[in-house]
Amino acid sequence: MSLTRVSDLEPLIISSKNIILVLMAKLKSYLEKGRLEAGCDEAGRGCFAGPVFAAAVILPHGFRCPGLNDSKKISAERREEYRIIIEKNAIAWAVASIDSKVIDRINILRASIQAMHNALRSLTVRPEFIIVDGNRFYPFEDINHECIVEGDAKFRSIAAASILAKTHRDAHMRSLHELYPQYGWNQNKGYGTEIHRAAIVAHGITPEHRVSFKFNENPVQLDLFEETIFLQEEIS
């Protein structure tokens, strides 16, 4: 058996173009070919403050956006670039939000799905099928749907919805920062960072905070994962 020295090996060169092609290859254009599908996703579900946002997007089958992926895996600058591309080229798109008071009243899971329903209802083109990021959704009108875990890293329409929900929510949190600058929402976007937690201790909460959340622990709403009567009710 012969051994090859490391110095004898050809260097492996990975260009940014290759990385983009790999990212594109990960995302599928549709769940079923020839069907008008709307991708849905939300943003801000785990935040201490601010609304939860959701988006619904219908993309043409020939849509191309190099590097499109789950919004959490993309820089803020790149997300804003993709937002422009998506909104310009989508067959239809819509964004909706549910505020903190409603979140406290009906719980964050139900509020997230309500925001998705509102976004779907606002589309100018009716989809034939809905694909949703995650594993929970309530039927919307008479349109069939499928939940896909980590769908925003698998399907372009869900990734696009992830981008729109995230960028629209970030813009909203930057505007709220002007009203409540001590909480750092222009940076943390309402998530439970150390700075945000310290500001709550020092200044208390605002009308934008979700009082049903445990601020001194992980950002999980009370009874979020328990089966409650809310999960059995039909969303209007």
Contacts in CASP RR format, 6 or more apart in sequence:
PFRMAT RR
TARGET T0000
AUTHOR 0000-0000-0000
METHOD contacts of the structure
MODEL  1
MSLTRVSDLEPLIISSKNIILVLMAKLKSYLEKGRLEAGCDEAGRGCFAG
PVFAAAVILPHGFRCPGLNDSKKISAERREEYRIIIEKNAIAWAVASIDS
KVIDRINILRASIQAMHNALRSLTVRPEFIIVDGNRFYPFEDINHECIVE
GDAKFRSIAAASILAKTHRDAHMRSLHELYPQYGWNQNKGYGTEIHRAAI
VAHGITPEHRVSFKFNENPVQLDLFEETIFLQEEIS
20 66 0 8 1.000
20 67 0 8 1.000
21 66 0 8 1.000
23 66 0 8 1.000
23 67 0 8 1.000
23 68 0 8 1.000
23 69 0 8 1.000
24 64 0 8 1.000
24 66 0 8 1.000
24 67 0 8 1.000
24 68 0 8 1.000
26 69 0 8 1.000
26 153 0 8 1.000
26 154 0 8 1.000
27 68 0 8 1.000
27 69 0 8 1.000
27 153 0 8 1.000
27 154 0 8 1.000
27 155 0 8 1.000
27 156 0 8 1.000
27 159 0 8 1.000
28 154 0 8 1.000
28 155 0 8 1.000
28 156 0 8 1.000
29 59 0 8 1.000
29 61 0 8 1.000
29 62 0 8 1.000
29 63 0 8 1.000
29 155 0 8 1.000
29 156 0 8 1.000
30 37 0 8 1.000
30 61 0 8 1.000
30 155 0 8 1.000
30 157 0 8 1.000
31 37 0 8 1.000
31 129 0 8 1.000
31 131 0 8 1.000
31 146 0 8 1.000
31 148 0 8 1.000
31 155 0 8 1.000
32 129 0 8 1.000
33 61 0 8 1.000
34 61 0 8 1.000
35 128 0 8 1.000
35 129 0 8 1.000
36 58 0 8 1.000
36 91 0 8 1.000
36 125 0 8 1.000
36 126 0 8 1.000
36 127 0 8 1.000
36 128 0 8 1.000
36 129 0 8 1.000
37 58 0 8 1.000
37 127 0 8 1.000
37 128 0 8 1.000
37 129 0 8 1.000
37 130 0 8 1.000
37 131 0 8 1.000
37 157 0 8 1.000
38 56 0 8 1.000
38 57 0 8 1.000
38 58 0 8 1.000
38 92 0 8 1.000
38 120 0 8 1.000
38 123 0 8 1.000
38 127 0 8 1.000
38 129 0 8 1.000
38 130 0 8 1.000
38 131 0 8 1.000
38 157 0 8 1.000
39 56 0 8 1.000
39 57 0 8 1.000
39 58 0 8 1.000
39 130 0 8 1.000
39 131 0 8 1.000
39 132 0 8 1.000
39 133 0 8 1.000
39 155 0 8 1.000
39 157 0 8 1.000
39 158 0 8 1.000
39 160 0 8 1.000
39 161 0 8 1.000
40 54 0 8 1.000
40 55 0 8 1.000
40 56 0 8 1.000
40 57 0 8 1.000
40 116 0 8 1.000
40 119 0 8 1.000
40 120 0 8 1.000
40 130 0 8 1.000
40 131 0 8 1.000
40 132 0 8 1.000
40 133 0 8 1.000
40 137 0 8 1.000
40 158 0 8 1.000
40 161 0 8 1.000
41 54 0 8 1.000
41 55 0 8 1.000
41 116 0 8 1.000
41 132 0 8 1.000
41 133 0 8 1.000
41 151 0 8 1.000
41 152 0 8 1.000
41 158 0 8 1.000
41 159 0 8 1.000
41 161 0 8 1.000
41 162 0 8 1.000
41 165 0 8 1.000
42 52 0 8 1.000
42 53 0 8 1.000
42 54 0 8 1.000
42 55 0 8 1.000
42 112 0 8 1.000
42 115 0 8 1.000
42 116 0 8 1.000
42 133 0 8 1.000
42 165 0 8 1.000
43 52 0 8 1.000
43 53 0 8 1.000
43 54 0 8 1.000
43 55 0 8 1.000
43 71 0 8 1.000
43 162 0 8 1.000
43 165 0 8 1.000
43 166 0 8 1.000
43 168 0 8 1.000
43 169 0 8 1.000
44 50 0 8 1.000
44 52 0 8 1.000
44 53 0 8 1.000
44 169 0 8 1.000
44 189 0 8 1.000
44 190 0 8 1.000
44 191 0 8 1.000
45 52 0 8 1.000
45 108 0 8 1.000
45 112 0 8 1.000
46 108 0 8 1.000
46 191 0 8 1.000
46 213 0 8 1.000
46 219 0 8 1.000
46 220 0 8 1.000
47 189 0 8 1.000
47 190 0 8 1.000
47 191 0 8 1.000
47 192 0 8 1.000
47 210 0 8 1.000
47 219 0 8 1.000
48 190 0 8 1.000
48 191 0 8 1.000
48 192 0 8 1.000
48 196 0 8 1.000
48 200 0 8 1.000
48 209 0 8 1.000
48 210 0 8 1.000
48 213 0 8 1.000
48 215 0 8 1.000
48 219 0 8 1.000
49 100 0 8 1.000
49 176 0 8 1.000
49 183 0 8 1.000
49 185 0 8 1.000
49 190 0 8 1.000
49 196 0 8 1.000
49 205 0 8 1.000
49 206 0 8 1.000
49 208 0 8 1.000
49 209 0 8 1.000
49 210 0 8 1.000
50 99 0 8 1.000
50 100 0 8 1.000
50 172 0 8 1.000
50 173 0 8 1.000
50 176 0 8 1.000
50 190 0 8 1.000
50 208 0 8 1.000
50 209 0 8 1.000
50 210 0 8 1.000
51 97 0 8 1.000
51 98 0 8 1.000
51 99 0 8 1.000
51 100 0 8 1.000
51 103 0 8 1.000
51 115 0 8 1.000
51 169 0 8 1.000
51 172 0 8 1.000
52 97 0 8 1.000
52 98 0 8 1.000
52 103 0 8 1.000
52 108 0 8 1.000
52 111 0 8 1.000
52 112 0 8 1.000
52 115 0 8 1.000
52 169 0 8 1.000
53 95 0 8 1.000
53 96 0 8 1.000
53 97 0 8 1.000
53 115 0 8 1.000
53 165 0 8 1.000
53 166 0 8 1.000
53 168 0 8 1.000
53 169 0 8 1.000
53 172 0 8 1.000
54 95 0 8 1.000
54 96 0 8 1.000
54 97 0 8 1.000
54 112 0 8 1.000
54 115 0 8 1.000
54 116 0 8 1.000
54 118 0 8 1.000
54 119 0 8 1.000
54 161 0 8 1.000
54 165 0 8 1.000
55 93 0 8 1.000
55 94 0 8 1.000
55 95 0 8 1.000
55 96 0 8 1.000
55 119 0 8 1.000
55 160 0 8 1.000
55 161 0 8 1.000
55 162 0 8 1.000
55 163 0 8 1.000
55 164 0 8 1.000
55 165 0 8 1.000
55 168 0 8 1.000
56 93 0 8 1.000
56 94 0 8 1.000
56 116 0 8 1.000
56 119 0 8 1.000
56 120 0 8 1.000
56 122 0 8 1.000
56 123 0 8 1.000
56 127 0 8 1.000
56 130 0 8 1.000
56 161 0 8 1.000
57 86 0 8 1.000
57 90 0 8 1.000
57 92 0 8 1.000
57 93 0 8 1.000
57 157 0 8 1.000
57 160 0 8 1.000
57 161 0 8 1.000
57 164 0 8 1.000
58 90 0 8 1.000
58 91 0 8 1.000
58 92 0 8 1.000
58 93 0 8 1.000
58 123 0 8 1.000
58 125 0 8 1.000
58 127 0 8 1.000
58 157 0 8 1.000
59 86 0 8 1.000
59 89 0 8 1.000
59 90 0 8 1.000
59 91 0 8 1.000
59 156 0 8 1.000
59 157 0 8 1.000
59 160 0 8 1.000
60 89 0 8 1.000
60 90 0 8 1.000
60 91 0 8 1.000
63 89 0 8 1.000
63 90 0 8 1.000
63 156 0 8 1.000
65 82 0 8 1.000
65 85 0 8 1.000
65 86 0 8 1.000
65 89 0 8 1.000
65 156 0 8 1.000
65 160 0 8 1.000
67 74 0 8 1.000
68 82 0 8 1.000
68 156 0 8 1.000
68 159 0 8 1.000
68 160 0 8 1.000
68 163 0 8 1.000
69 152 0 8 1.000
69 153 0 8 1.000
69 159 0 8 1.000
70 150 0 8 1.000
70 151 0 8 1.000
70 152 0 8 1.000
70 153 0 8 1.000
70 159 0 8 1.000
70 162 0 8 1.000
71 79 0 8 1.000
71 152 0 8 1.000
71 159 0 8 1.000
71 162 0 8 1.000
71 163 0 8 1.000
71 165 0 8 1.000
71 166 0 8 1.000
71 167 0 8 1.000
72 162 0 8 1.000
72 166 0 8 1.000
73 153 0 8 1.000
74 82 0 8 1.000
74 163 0 8 1.000
76 170 0 8 1.000
79 163 0 8 1.000
79 166 0 8 1.000
79 167 0 8 1.000
79 170 0 8 1.000
80 167 0 8 1.000
82 160 0 8 1.000
82 163 0 8 1.000
83 163 0 8 1.000
83 164 0 8 1.000
83 167 0 8 1.000
86 93 0 8 1.000
86 160 0 8 1.000
86 163 0 8 1.000
86 164 0 8 1.000
87 93 0 8 1.000
87 164 0 8 1.000
90 160 0 8 1.000
91 125 0 8 1.000
92 123 0 8 1.000
92 124 0 8 1.000
92 125 0 8 1.000
93 123 0 8 1.000
93 160 0 8 1.000
93 161 0 8 1.000
93 164 0 8 1.000
94 119 0 8 1.000
94 120 0 8 1.000
94 121 0 8 1.000
94 122 0 8 1.000
94 123 0 8 1.000
94 124 0 8 1.000
95 119 0 8 1.000
95 164 0 8 1.000
95 165 0 8 1.000
95 168 0 8 1.000
96 115 0 8 1.000
96 116 0 8 1.000
96 118 0 8 1.000
96 119 0 8 1.000
96 122 0 8 1.000
97 115 0 8 1.000
97 168 0 8 1.000
97 169 0 8 1.000
97 172 0 8 1.000
98 111 0 8 1.000
98 112 0 8 1.000
98 114 0 8 1.000
98 115 0 8 1.000
98 118 0 8 1.000
100 207 0 8 1.000
100 208 0 8 1.000
100 209 0 8 1.000
100 210 0 8 1.000
100 211 0 8 1.000
101 207 0 8 1.000
102 111 0 8 1.000
102 114 0 8 1.000
103 111 0 8 1.000
103 210 0 8 1.000
103 212 0 8 1.000
103 221 0 8 1.000
104 210 0 8 1.000
104 211 0 8 1.000
104 212 0 8 1.000
106 114 0 8 1.000
106 230 0 8 1.000
107 212 0 8 1.000
107 221 0 8 1.000
107 223 0 8 1.000
107 224 0 8 1.000
107 228 0 8 1.000
107 230 0 8 1.000
108 210 0 8 1.000
108 221 0 8 1.000
108 224 0 8 1.000
109 136 0 8 1.000
109 224 0 8 1.000
109 230 0 8 1.000
109 231 0 8 1.000
110 230 0 8 1.000
110 231 0 8 1.000
110 233 0 8 1.000
110 235 0 8 1.000
113 136 0 8 1.000
113 137 0 8 1.000
113 138 0 8 1.000
113 235 0 8 1.000
114 235 0 8 1.000
116 132 0 8 1.000
116 137 0 8 1.000
116 140 0 8 1.000
117 138 0 8 1.000
117 140 0 8 1.000
117 235 0 8 1.000
120 127 0 8 1.000
120 130 0 8 1.000
120 140 0 8 1.000
120 143 0 8 1.000
126 143 0 8 1.000
127 143 0 8 1.000
128 143 0 8 1.000
129 143 0 8 1.000
129 144 0 8 1.000
129 145 0 8 1.000
129 146 0 8 1.000
130 137 0 8 1.000
130 140 0 8 1.000
130 143 0 8 1.000
130 144 0 8 1.000
130 145 0 8 1.000
130 146 0 8 1.000
131 145 0 8 1.000
131 146 0 8 1.000
131 148 0 8 1.000
131 151 0 8 1.000
131 155 0 8 1.000
131 157 0 8 1.000
131 158 0 8 1.000
132 145 0 8 1.000
132 146 0 8 1.000
132 147 0 8 1.000
132 148 0 8 1.000
132 158 0 8 1.000
133 147 0 8 1.000
133 148 0 8 1.000
133 150 0 8 1.000
133 151 0 8 1.000
133 152 0 8 1.000
133 158 0 8 1.000
133 161 0 8 1.000
133 162 0 8 1.000
134 147 0 8 1.000
134 148 0 8 1.000
134 149 0 8 1.000
134 150 0 8 1.000
134 151 0 8 1.000
135 147 0 8 1.000
135 149 0 8 1.000
136 147 0 8 1.000
137 145 0 8 1.000
137 147 0 8 1.000
138 234 0 8 1.000
138 235 0 8 1.000
139 145 0 8 1.000
148 154 0 8 1.000
148 155 0 8 1.000
148 158 0 8 1.000
151 158 0 8 1.000
151 159 0 8 1.000
152 158 0 8 1.000
152 159 0 8 1.000
152 161 0 8 1.000
152 162 0 8 1.000
153 159 0 8 1.000
169 189 0 8 1.000
170 189 0 8 1.000
173 185 0 8 1.000
173 186 0 8 1.000
173 189 0 8 1.000
173 190 0 8 1.000
174 185 0 8 1.000
174 186 0 8 1.000
176 185 0 8 1.000
176 208 0 8 1.000
177 183 0 8 1.000
177 184 0 8 1.000
177 185 0 8 1.000
177 186 0 8 1.000
180 206 0 8 1.000
180 208 0 8 1.000
182 199 0 8 1.000
182 202 0 8 1.000
182 203 0 8 1.000
183 190 0 8 1.000
183 195 0 8 1.000
183 196 0 8 1.000
183 199 0 8 1.000
183 200 0 8 1.000
183 203 0 8 1.000
183 206 0 8 1.000
184 190 0 8 1.000
184 195 0 8 1.000
184 196 0 8 1.000
184 199 0 8 1.000
185 196 0 8 1.000
187 193 0 8 1.000
187 195 0 8 1.000
188 195 0 8 1.000
188 196 0 8 1.000
190 196 0 8 1.000
191 219 0 8 1.000
192 215 0 8 1.000
192 219 0 8 1.000
197 215 0 8 1.000
197 216 0 8 1.000
200 209 0 8 1.000
200 215 0 8 1.000
205 211 0 8 1.000
205 215 0 8 1.000
209 215 0 8 1.000
210 221 0 8 1.000
212 221 0 8 1.000
212 222 0 8 1.000
213 219 0 8 1.000
213 220 0 8 1.000
213 221 0 8 1.000
213 222 0 8 1.000
214 220 0 8 1.000
214 221 0 8 1.000
214 222 0 8 1.000
END
